[in-house]
Amino acid sequence: MTSLVRAPAVAGHFYPGRREQLLRDIRGYTASDQASRITALGCIVPHAGYMYSGHVAGAVFSRLDIPEHCVILCPNHTGRGTPLATMTDAAWQTPLGEVAASRELGSELLRSFPLLHEDSAAHRAEHAIEVELPFLQLAQPNLHIVPIAVGTGDYEILRGLGEAMADAISAFAHKVLIVASSDMNHYESEAVTRIKDRKAIERVLALDPRGLWETVTSEDISMCGYGPAVIMLTAAKKLGATSATLVRYATSGEISGDLERVVGYAGILVE
């Protein structure tokens, strides 16, 4: 029995709060063709409201054979809690039901990387993992997760967690997908955002976590989940990743019509 249930923080806001409407929306954003799905090591998916980025996340998850165990990394937008925070003994509730913790894998990460802490405060009001869960739940009814909120931009810490994650996954008895939840550049024009995002995406496609970190920090790219992406890429490379594919890119301006203050969304697979 889990000791804690993490209640939805943004159901009815970022995505529908009613089960049937949520199912309809997710099915509208995803393809039903199971035959073309692949096993990947990691991915990057956006976490904005579904009306803006659901089609990008859905395009990625449609391509994936989702395993029963996923590590989901997100930025810490609220600033609460510790810089690296997980929950190893909690179920996450959405309108589609509860998602169990992958306790064994989460506990091994806590043991092997002391800067990672058990901390519910960082997750309580954070949306960036929660919005991914309905997509994963629909594809994998037996889903178990290791949720990690990342509130540090220190490259050596990000690299260290990525390497520890690869070791823990290598020793784990089941397949694991590493999901990095991230939007791209924020609140600049469509033209500027596309230029900046292309620079960051090029580093991801090159499987270059250090280059991504350097590009985001030196080019002033407000990619909120660059930390999770660096961790995912580091782990995936150590696990044998050989390629990355941009599945879909979009901006909020395509939906809102406002091309002066947009947010970019990239969906990327790492195999």
NUTI-707571 format. One record per residue (C-alpha): residue number from 1; residue in three letters; x, y, z. Coordinates in nm, 2 decimals. Layout:
<sites>
SITE     k     r        X        Y        Z
SITE   NUM   ALA        X        Y        Z
...
</sites>
This chain:
<sites>
SITE     k     r        X        Y        Z
SITE     1   MET     0.00     0.00     0.00
SITE     2   THR     0.13     0.35    -0.08
SITE     3   SER     0.14     0.59     0.20
SITE     4   LEU     0.05     0.90    -0.01
SITE     5   VAL    -0.17     0.98    -0.31
SITE     6   ARG    -0.06     1.29    -0.50
SITE     7   ALA    -0.38     1.46    -0.60
SITE     8   PRO    -0.41     1.63    -0.95
SITE     9   ALA    -0.30     1.99    -0.94
SITE    10   VAL    -0.40     2.11    -1.29
SITE    11   ALA    -0.69     1.88    -1.40
SITE    12   GLY    -0.96     2.09    -1.55
SITE    13   HIS    -0.70     2.36    -1.63
SITE    14   PHE    -0.41     2.22    -1.84
SITE    15   TYR    -0.62     1.92    -1.95
SITE    16   PRO    -0.98     1.81    -1.90
SITE    17   GLY    -1.08     1.71    -1.55
SITE    18   ARG    -1.35     1.47    -1.66
SITE    19   ARG    -1.25     1.12    -1.76
SITE    20   GLU    -1.45     1.08    -2.08
SITE    21   GLN    -1.35     1.42    -2.22
SITE    22   LEU    -0.98     1.35    -2.13
SITE    23   LEU    -0.99     1.02    -2.31
SITE    24   ARG    -1.15     1.18    -2.62
SITE    25   ASP    -0.88     1.45    -2.62
SITE    26   ILE    -0.59     1.21    -2.59
SITE    27   ARG    -0.72     0.98    -2.86
SITE    28   GLY    -0.76     1.28    -3.08
SITE    29   TYR    -0.39     1.37    -3.02
SITE    30   THR    -0.25     1.02    -3.07
SITE    31   ALA    -0.24     0.76    -3.35
SITE    32   SER    -0.40     0.42    -3.29
SITE    33   ASP    -0.15     0.22    -3.51
SITE    34   GLN     0.03    -0.01    -3.27
SITE    35   ALA     0.24    -0.18    -3.54
SITE    36   SER     0.47     0.11    -3.60
SITE    37   ARG     0.56     0.18    -3.24
SITE    38   ILE     0.92     0.15    -3.13
SITE    39   THR     1.11     0.09    -2.81
SITE    40   ALA     1.31     0.40    -2.72
SITE    41   LEU     1.55     0.50    -2.44
SITE    42   GLY     1.42     0.85    -2.39
SITE    43   CYS     1.21     1.13    -2.52
SITE    44   ILE     1.14     1.50    -2.48
SITE    45   VAL     0.78     1.61    -2.47
SITE    46   PRO     0.61     1.95    -2.39
SITE    47   HIS     0.39     2.01    -2.09
SITE    48   ALA     0.18     2.31    -2.18
SITE    49   GLY    -0.20     2.30    -2.18
SITE    50   TYR    -0.32     2.04    -2.42
SITE    51   MET    -0.48     2.29    -2.66
SITE    52   TYR    -0.13     2.43    -2.73
SITE    53   SER     0.10     2.13    -2.71
SITE    54   GLY    -0.11     1.82    -2.68
SITE    55   HIS    -0.06     1.74    -3.05
SITE    56   VAL     0.32     1.75    -3.01
SITE    57   ALA     0.32     1.53    -2.70
SITE    58   GLY     0.07     1.30    -2.87
SITE    59   ALA     0.29     1.26    -3.18
SITE    60   VAL     0.58     1.14    -2.97
SITE    61   PHE     0.38     0.90    -2.75
SITE    62   SER     0.21     0.76    -3.06
SITE    63   ARG     0.55     0.65    -3.18
SITE    64   LEU     0.64     0.47    -2.86
SITE    65   ASP     0.59     0.13    -2.71
SITE    66   ILE     0.54     0.25    -2.35
SITE    67   PRO     0.70     0.02    -2.10
SITE    68   GLU     0.55    -0.04    -1.75
SITE    69   HIS     0.83     0.16    -1.59
SITE    70   CYS     0.91     0.52    -1.67
SITE    71   VAL     1.13     0.78    -1.52
SITE    72   ILE     0.97     1.13    -1.57
SITE    73   LEU     1.19     1.43    -1.53
SITE    74   CYS     1.05     1.79    -1.51
SITE    75   PRO     1.16     2.14    -1.42
SITE    76   ASN     1.06     2.27    -1.09
SITE    77   HIS     0.84     2.57    -1.18
SITE    78   THR     0.72     2.64    -0.83
SITE    79   GLY     1.06     2.67    -0.66
SITE    80   ARG     0.94     2.46    -0.37
SITE    81   GLY     1.12     2.17    -0.21
SITE    82   THR     1.47     2.04    -0.28
SITE    83   PRO     1.67     2.09    -0.60
SITE    84   LEU     1.64     1.72    -0.70
SITE    85   ALA     1.31     1.57    -0.56
SITE    86   THR     1.14     1.24    -0.61
SITE    87   MET     0.86     1.04    -0.46
SITE    88   THR     0.92     0.67    -0.42
SITE    89   ASP     0.62     0.56    -0.22
SITE    90   ALA     0.33     0.77    -0.37
SITE    91   ALA     0.06     0.71    -0.63
SITE    92   TRP    -0.03     0.99    -0.87
SITE    93   GLN    -0.39     1.04    -0.93
SITE    94   THR    -0.54     1.17    -1.26
SITE    95   PRO    -0.90     1.15    -1.40
SITE    96   LEU    -0.79     0.82    -1.55
SITE    97   GLY    -0.70     0.66    -1.22
SITE    98   GLU    -0.39     0.62    -1.01
SITE    99   VAL    -0.03     0.56    -1.13
SITE   100   ALA     0.19     0.36    -0.89
SITE   101   ALA     0.54     0.44    -0.80
SITE   102   SER     0.83     0.23    -0.94
SITE   103   ARG     0.96     0.19    -0.59
SITE   104   GLU     1.26    -0.04    -0.65
SITE   105   LEU     1.40     0.18    -0.92
SITE   106   GLY     1.33     0.50    -0.73
SITE   107   SER     1.49     0.37    -0.42
SITE   108   GLU     1.80     0.26    -0.60
SITE   109   LEU     1.84     0.61    -0.75
SITE   110   LEU     1.80     0.77    -0.40
SITE   111   ARG     2.07     0.53    -0.27
SITE   112   SER     2.31     0.58    -0.56
SITE   113   PHE     2.28     0.96    -0.60
SITE   114   PRO     2.27     1.13    -0.26
SITE   115   LEU     2.18     1.47    -0.40
SITE   116   LEU     1.84     1.33    -0.50
SITE   117   HIS     1.59     1.35    -0.21
SITE   118   GLU     1.25     1.21    -0.12
SITE   119   ASP     1.04     1.53    -0.12
SITE   120   SER     0.67     1.57    -0.20
SITE   121   ALA     0.68     1.95    -0.16
SITE   122   ALA     0.85     1.99    -0.50
SITE   123   HIS     0.57     1.79    -0.67
SITE   124   ARG     0.26     1.90    -0.50
SITE   125   ALA     0.17     2.19    -0.73
SITE   126   GLU     0.40     2.11    -1.02
SITE   127   HIS     0.22     2.05    -1.35
SITE   128   ALA     0.50     1.93    -1.58
SITE   129   ILE     0.49     1.56    -1.49
SITE   130   GLU     0.11     1.55    -1.43
SITE   131   VAL     0.02     1.65    -1.78
SITE   132   GLU     0.22     1.36    -1.93
SITE   133   LEU     0.05     1.10    -1.72
SITE   134   PRO    -0.28     1.06    -1.91
SITE   135   PHE    -0.10     0.99    -2.23
SITE   136   LEU     0.12     0.73    -2.06
SITE   137   GLN    -0.18     0.58    -1.87
SITE   138   LEU    -0.38     0.53    -2.19
SITE   139   ALA    -0.09     0.36    -2.36
SITE   140   GLN     0.02     0.15    -2.06
SITE   141   PRO    -0.24     0.05    -1.80
SITE   142   ASN     0.03    -0.10    -1.58
SITE   143   LEU     0.23     0.22    -1.56
SITE   144   HIS     0.48     0.27    -1.27
SITE   145   ILE     0.68     0.60    -1.25
SITE   146   VAL     0.98     0.76    -1.09
SITE   147   PRO     0.90     1.13    -1.08
SITE   148   ILE     1.19     1.37    -1.05
SITE   149   ALA     1.16     1.75    -1.03
SITE   150   VAL     1.48     1.93    -1.13
SITE   151   GLY     1.55     2.27    -0.97
SITE   152   THR     1.92     2.30    -1.05
SITE   153   GLY     2.11     2.40    -1.36
SITE   154   ASP     2.45     2.29    -1.24
SITE   155   TYR     2.59     2.08    -1.53
SITE   156   GLU     2.80     1.85    -1.31
SITE   157   ILE     2.50     1.76    -1.09
SITE   158   LEU     2.28     1.70    -1.40
SITE   159   ARG     2.55     1.48    -1.56
SITE   160   GLY     2.60     1.29    -1.23
SITE   161   LEU     2.23     1.21    -1.20
SITE   162   GLY     2.21     1.10    -1.56
SITE   163   GLU     2.50     0.86    -1.52
SITE   164   ALA     2.36     0.72    -1.19
SITE   165   MET     2.02     0.68    -1.37
SITE   166   ALA     2.18     0.48    -1.65
SITE   167   ASP     2.35     0.25    -1.40
SITE   168   ALA     2.03     0.20    -1.21
SITE   169   ILE     1.83     0.13    -1.53
SITE   170   SER     2.10    -0.11    -1.65
SITE   171   ALA     2.07    -0.31    -1.33
SITE   172   PHE     1.69    -0.30    -1.33
SITE   173   ALA     1.50    -0.61    -1.44
SITE   174   HIS     1.25    -0.42    -1.66
SITE   175   LYS     1.26    -0.19    -1.96
SITE   176   VAL     1.25     0.18    -1.87
SITE   177   LEU     1.16     0.49    -2.07
SITE   178   ILE     1.31     0.82    -1.96
SITE   179   VAL     1.07     1.11    -2.03
SITE   180   ALA     1.21     1.47    -2.01
SITE   181   SER     0.92     1.71    -1.98
SITE   182   SER     1.01     2.04    -2.13
SITE   183   ASP     0.88     2.34    -2.33
SITE   184   MET     1.12     2.53    -2.54
SITE   185   ASN     1.19     2.91    -2.57
SITE   186   HIS     0.93     3.13    -2.39
SITE   187   TYR     0.76     3.46    -2.46
SITE   188   GLU     0.96     3.60    -2.75
SITE   189   SER     0.85     3.64    -3.11
SITE   190   GLU     0.78     3.35    -3.34
SITE   191   ALA     1.08     3.43    -3.55
SITE   192   VAL     1.32     3.46    -3.26
SITE   193   THR     1.18     3.15    -3.08
SITE   194   ARG     1.22     2.93    -3.39
SITE   195   ILE     1.58     3.04    -3.43
SITE   196   LYS     1.67     2.98    -3.07
SITE   197   ASP     1.48     2.65    -3.05
SITE   198   ARG     1.66     2.52    -3.36
SITE   199   LYS     1.99     2.57    -3.19
SITE   200   ALA     1.88     2.38    -2.88
SITE   201   ILE     1.72     2.10    -3.09
SITE   202   GLU     2.03     2.06    -3.30
SITE   203   ARG     2.23     1.97    -2.98
SITE   204   VAL     1.96     1.72    -2.87
SITE   205   LEU     1.97     1.55    -3.21
SITE   206   ALA     2.35     1.53    -3.19
SITE   207   LEU     2.31     1.35    -2.85
SITE   208   ASP     2.52     1.63    -2.69
SITE   209   PRO     2.41     1.70    -2.34
SITE   210   ARG     2.70     1.93    -2.26
SITE   211   GLY     2.64     2.11    -2.59
SITE   212   LEU     2.27     2.15    -2.50
SITE   213   TRP     2.35     2.30    -2.16
SITE   214   GLU     2.61     2.54    -2.31
SITE   215   THR     2.38     2.65    -2.59
SITE   216   VAL     2.08     2.71    -2.37
SITE   217   THR     2.29     2.91    -2.11
SITE   218   SER     2.50     3.11    -2.36
SITE   219   GLU     2.22     3.19    -2.61
SITE   220   ASP     1.97     3.29    -2.34
SITE   221   ILE     1.72     3.02    -2.45
SITE   222   SER     1.44     2.99    -2.19
SITE   223   MET     1.39     2.62    -2.24
SITE   224   CYS     1.24     2.54    -1.90
SITE   225   GLY     1.33     2.17    -1.90
SITE   226   TYR     1.69     2.18    -2.02
SITE   227   GLY     1.80     2.02    -1.70
SITE   228   PRO     1.57     1.72    -1.74
SITE   229   ALA     1.68     1.70    -2.11
SITE   230   VAL     2.05     1.70    -2.01
SITE   231   ILE     1.99     1.42    -1.76
SITE   232   MET     1.79     1.21    -2.01
SITE   233   LEU     2.05     1.25    -2.28
SITE   234   THR     2.34     1.17    -2.05
SITE   235   ALA     2.16     0.85    -1.93
SITE   236   ALA     2.05     0.75    -2.28
SITE   237   LYS     2.40     0.79    -2.42
SITE   238   LYS     2.54     0.57    -2.14
SITE   239   LEU     2.27     0.32    -2.22
SITE   240   GLY     2.38     0.30    -2.58
SITE   241   ALA     2.17     0.57    -2.76
SITE   242   THR     2.28     0.61    -3.12
SITE   243   SER     2.02     0.85    -3.27
SITE   244   ALA     1.76     1.11    -3.19
SITE   245   THR     1.46     1.22    -3.41
SITE   246   LEU     1.25     1.54    -3.41
SITE   247   VAL     0.90     1.41    -3.44
SITE   248   ARG     0.72     1.74    -3.43
SITE   249   TYR     0.78     2.11    -3.35
SITE   250   ALA     0.52     2.38    -3.30
SITE   251   THR     0.46     2.71    -3.12
SITE   252   SER     0.17     2.85    -2.92
SITE   253   GLY     0.14     3.12    -3.19
SITE   254   GLU     0.00     2.86    -3.43
SITE   255   ILE    -0.30     2.82    -3.20
SITE   256   SER    -0.33     3.16    -3.04
SITE   257   GLY    -0.25     3.37    -3.34
SITE   258   ASP    -0.02     3.58    -3.12
SITE   259   LEU     0.32     3.57    -3.29
SITE   260   GLU     0.49     3.83    -3.07
SITE   261   ARG     0.49     3.62    -2.74
SITE   262   VAL     0.51     3.25    -2.82
SITE   263   VAL     0.63     2.93    -2.65
SITE   264   GLY     0.80     2.66    -2.85
SITE   265   TYR     0.72     2.29    -2.82
SITE   266   ALA     0.95     2.01    -2.95
SITE   267   GLY     0.88     1.64    -2.95
SITE   268   ILE     1.19     1.43    -2.98
SITE   269   LEU     1.27     1.05    -2.96
SITE   270   VAL     1.60     0.91    -2.85
SITE   271   GLU     1.69     0.55    -2.96
</sites>
